[in-house]
Amino acid sequence: MNAQTRLGTCAIALGALLLSACKGAEGTYKLDKAETKKSMEAELEKLPEDQKGMAKLMLGMFDSMDMSIELKPGGAAEMKASTASVGAGEAPKTDAAPGKWSKDGDTIVIVEGGKKVTCTLAGSKLTCAGSEKSSPKLVFNRG
């Protein structure tokens, strides 16, 4: 590869990198179950022994759940959660909740139903923590 071709290839790669870095926070983020489960398991280990049984049961149900956050232009947000049905032949249950979001640097604050969730945006990954110290971190990926 000659120097001019290499320079052109580098310019294209740099341009693509800059365009992806400049993309706004708007978009739909889907729950990364593997990363979130790691966070939940770490929090589970901190619980007293008498509370671990119920927490493990909840963790087992986690695999049948889907969550997403949509950050819309203008500051509107929508959070969705779907859970598998417990009865045979029943459709999964989906709940949606509207909210608002704002961005300050790499921090995204989502307010829904009076509850505030603070998230950190790093590339296409959104990591959110609840208002309680013991809340596990939820990890979402823009899809």
C-alpha positions in Angstrom: 0.0 0.0 0.0 1.5 3.3 -1.0 1.6 6.4 1.3 -1.3 8.2 -0.4 -3.6 5.1 -0.1 -2.6 4.7 3.6 -3.3 8.4 4.2 -6.7 8.1 2.5 -7.6 5.0 4.5 -6.6 6.7 7.8 -8.6 9.8 6.9 -11.7 7.7 6.3 -11.2 5.7 9.5 -10.7 8.9 11.5 -13.8 10.4 10.0 -15.9 7.4 10.8 -14.6 7.4 14.4 -15.4 11.1 14.8 -18.9 10.7 13.4 -19.7 7.9 15.8 -18.4 9.8 18.8 -20.5 12.8 17.9 -23.7 10.9 17.7 -26.1 12.2 20.3 -27.6 10.2 23.2 -30.9 9.8 21.5 -31.8 6.2 20.6 -33.1 3.0 22.0 -31.0 1.1 24.5 -31.6 -2.5 25.2 -30.7 -4.3 28.5 -27.4 -6.1 28.4 -28.5 -9.1 30.5 -25.0 -10.6 30.9 -23.4 -7.4 32.2 -26.4 -6.5 34.4 -26.5 -10.1 35.8 -22.9 -9.7 36.9 -23.8 -6.5 38.8 -26.8 -8.2 40.4 -24.8 -11.2 41.5 -22.2 -8.9 43.1 -25.0 -7.1 45.1 -26.5 -10.5 46.0 -23.3 -11.6 47.8 -23.5 -8.5 50.0 -27.0 -9.5 51.4 -27.5 -11.2 54.7 -27.9 -14.9 54.4 -31.7 -14.8 55.2 -32.3 -12.5 52.2 -30.2 -14.4 49.6 -32.9 -17.1 48.8 -35.5 -14.6 47.6 -32.8 -12.6 45.7 -31.6 -15.7 43.9 -35.2 -16.5 42.9 -35.5 -13.0 41.5 -32.2 -13.3 39.7 -33.5 -16.6 38.1 -36.5 -14.7 36.7 -34.3 -12.0 35.3 -33.5 -14.2 32.2 -37.1 -14.1 31.1 -37.3 -10.3 31.2 -36.5 -7.7 28.6 -36.0 -4.0 29.2 -35.3 -1.0 27.0 -35.0 2.8 27.4 -35.7 5.1 24.5 -34.2 8.6 24.7 -36.2 10.7 22.3 -35.2 14.1 20.8 -36.5 17.0 22.9 -36.0 15.2 26.3 -38.9 12.7 26.3 -38.1 9.1 27.4 -39.9 5.8 27.5 -38.9 2.8 29.5 -40.3 -0.6 28.6 -40.2 -3.9 30.5 -41.5 -7.2 29.3 -41.8 -10.3 31.4 -42.7 -13.8 30.4 -46.2 -15.0 31.4 -46.6 -17.4 34.2 -49.7 -19.1 32.7 -49.5 -21.4 29.8 -50.6 -19.8 26.5 -50.5 -16.3 28.0 -48.7 -13.5 26.1 -45.7 -11.8 27.7 -46.7 -8.7 29.7 -45.2 -5.4 28.6 -45.2 -2.3 30.7 -44.3 1.1 29.3 -43.6 4.3 31.3 -43.1 7.8 29.9 -40.5 10.1 31.4 -38.0 12.9 30.8 -34.3 12.8 30.3 -31.5 15.4 30.3 -27.8 15.2 29.5 -24.8 16.9 31.1 -21.5 15.7 29.7 -21.5 11.9 29.9 -24.3 11.9 32.5 -27.9 11.1 31.6 -30.6 11.7 34.2 -33.9 10.0 33.6 -37.0 11.0 35.6 -40.0 8.7 35.6 -42.9 8.8 38.0 -41.0 11.0 40.4 -38.1 8.6 40.5 -34.7 9.7 39.3 -32.1 7.4 37.7 -28.6 8.6 36.9 -26.8 6.9 34.0 -23.4 7.2 32.5 -23.0 7.2 28.7 -19.8 5.7 27.3 -20.0 5.3 23.5 -23.1 3.1 22.9 -23.2 1.8 26.5 -25.6 3.3 29.1 -24.9 2.3 32.7 -27.7 3.2 35.1 -27.8 3.1 38.9 -30.9 3.5 41.1 -31.2 6.1 43.9 -30.4 3.5 46.6 -26.8 2.6 47.3 -27.4 -1.1 47.1 -29.2 -0.9 43.8 -27.5 -3.0 41.1 -26.3 -1.3 38.0 -28.3 -1.8 34.9 -26.3 -1.9 31.6 -28.0 -1.0 28.3 -26.5 -1.0 24.8 -27.7 1.2 22.0 -29.0 -1.0 19.2 
